[in-house]
């Protein structure tokens, strides 16, 4: 395949359009898609028959940890990994940067250090903590797409969690401006106290039982119902909680939920002793639970599959020498999300077209990013050449994020990202370092000023 660095047309016999694969040519000018036309083999780039042309993926749950914790990750490495994984838009979490993004000043400090580093587009979540309740609208006005809170300790001191009254207060405040609250839903009363748990995964799993999620999710639903605000549950791991979500949605509660590649592809039964690379919160649960999650993917209960890319240093992962209670919790998955999920989907006989919406338009809707994640006129020319029948070996030297820790390390996954275009520019091609850093910030338009009463 000839890869023009800035093509004015890309043609593929299998282009993902309106939920299905069709032959098409995408016309591009100044980084924007101008038209989608019938397949034309004279296009600047003609995708080989064995590959597909996808819209760039949207990952609405990514921790890049800059400024402040750049030993864990950073904008340059994290967005390079995104591009290599076919992700062209990330929404960055308010932690674990220092300062955490809980004030307009902290957002400004974060935005300042992105300059020249972004391989893909970025939007920002703000944070809702006990100290900034009453000021969440200011964070939205400053350019965040919504705010995140925890219902249990976040793992870092500077980002406190909300109790029930504070959760209601946050949602009531956001309801006024139609802002979105995204929630890490684990209930602290159902979590084991922090401390050593040993190197067997089962002890860690028992320390964060399904009830910890179910109770917290029920609390969020109740508060969203009472306030009329929009709420989103991040990284649902407990499949048995999904009936609560189904019922709430049926009742008209403004709720959306996401799950992650690790919950859909890894199981508690197969986590090796001491494998801290598999530790995250809530935990990867058992195989029977995973069936419930896949049912939620297929029936539309789950709105998005996003990475929760949450890296740390090897030292933090090795704290306690494989003790699941002491190691840092978090899985770095922004580069491997698509191929991990595709590997498992294909094994289950589920078509690529069934999972793509949850990795493109689904997360875009969650984060309020309009029609991102589609190949359509007036959208940025974020395009991915993806070979679904190829394979990708996960090796440290091909992972582009800073600390090459992964539960998929040394595994061979199905599918390969051959090339990623960002704003029409070739940004990643397999086997090469990142070629361009033309990613841009996405700042929501400020809400119209309220008329004085
Ligand atoms: Zn997270």
Boltz pocket constraint, residues with backbone or C-beta under 6 A from the ligand:
constraints:
  - pocket:
      binder: B
      contacts: [[A, 61], [A, 63], [A, 93], [A, 308], [A, 309], [A, 310]]
      max_distance: 6.0
